[in-house]
């Protein structure tokens, strides 16, 4: 099972290892070029340890120690400068100077550093099915869609305008969740119209809001069902049943196994609808093809206007029109 806390600590351990390796490389380079530097740094350490011990015994003053330290630092900086390095070249290295690669800042009250929050966001994105560089509403580029006007239902529009409307609709859904009009949405249209991209945008935005969600393909859903049956490993399947927001991509491309695919897909849809959980579906099928491909129990729940908003995607394959824009 995914352990975020453990993953975060491993990330910081890797950071500290990288920094330690770079510190060792710099030391080896500097000491080889100027052997006196090593002696100066060791004497500075001895000075600190000895000065603290003397102060504890009442035999030295803090002011004297600071003066001697300043002189050692000046000598070290002078030699480093002669080698073409800044004065802090041999200081400890941190990938995040704010928290010193601990993940927390503040004294005495600790708080999460921005770098730790960024790691959590990245891991959360990976956990729900996204990776770095994936789609987001911010990266949504309407210019990849044709803007030629066409008339639909007596209204002049274009594929670009329709996609802008759909993008805003889904962004608004994410902002309003859980107080949304419909908790189930069916994104329907042929391949290459941006359905998967927008599902990824939804998953990322919800994750950024701290909403527990999961983006999976229809193939992954069936594989989770098979593991539950044949390997007595129902954890993944139970997660699909229980996650507050499930985004199911490419419905209709899943392999059909007798007594598994349709039965488990129905269980998923029915269980989640009865529990009031939110589910997004994307499919290349038309409504008629959904009714033909699946049994009536599944199709009727996917197309139930009382609980599902159907969002049609129309136009030409975006992968082709990218070349035209």
C-alpha positions, 0 to 999 in steps of 0.5 A: 500500500502507498505510504506517503509519509514514508515516501516523503522521508525517503525523498528527503533522505535522497536529498541529504545524500546528494548534498553530502556527496556534493559537499565531499566532492567540493572538499576533495577538490579544494583540499587537493588544490590547497592542503592548508584549507583542511588544516584551517577548517579542522582548527576552526572546529577545534576552536569551537569545541574548545571555546564552548568547553572553556565557557562552560568552565568559566574560563573564556568569553563568547566575545573572544570566541566570536573574534577568533572564529571571525579570523579563521573564517577570514583566512578560509575565505581568503584561500577559497577566493584564491581558488576562485570559489565564494567564501561559503563554498565549503559550507553545508549544502541544502536543496531547500535552505529554508528547512535545510532538507528537513521538511519543516520550518519555524522555532519553536513551533514547526510548520510544513515547509513549502518544499514538503507541501510540493512533494506531497502534491507531486506524490498525491498526483502520482497516487491518483494516476497523474505524473509531472507534466500532465494536463491541468486547467492552467495548461488548457489551450483552446487554440488547438481546437478549430474555430470555424463556425458551424450551426448546431440546433440552430445556434452558430458555434465552433468546436473551440467555443464548445471546448471553452464552455466544457472546460469552464463547466468542469472547472466550476464543478471542481470549485463547487464540489461537493455542493454540485448539481450532479455527482455523475458526469458522462463525457461522450464523444469520439477519440481525440476530442480532449476527454482524457485531457479534461479528466486529468485536469479535473483530477489534478484540480481536485487533488490540489483542493485536497479532495480524495480522487482516483483516475483509472482506465477501464482496463485498470478497473477490470484488472482490479476486479480480476485481482479481487476474484482470482488473487483474493486481493480486493483492496484496489477494488474496494478503493474504486467502490469507496473513493469520493471521486472516481474518474473512469477513462475510456469506458468501452475499451475494457476487455470483456470477461465472462461473469466479470466485466459486466457484473463488476462494472454494474456493481461499481456504478450501482454501488457508487450511485447509491452511496452518492459518490461522484463518478466521471466516465469518458467513452467514445461510444454514442448513447446508442452504442452504449445501449448496444455494448452494455446490458440495459442495467448498465446503460440505463444508469449511465444515461439516467438524466436524473443523476448523470449529466451527459457532456457531448464532445463534437468536432474533429480529432484534436491531434489532427487539428494541432497541425493546422493551428 
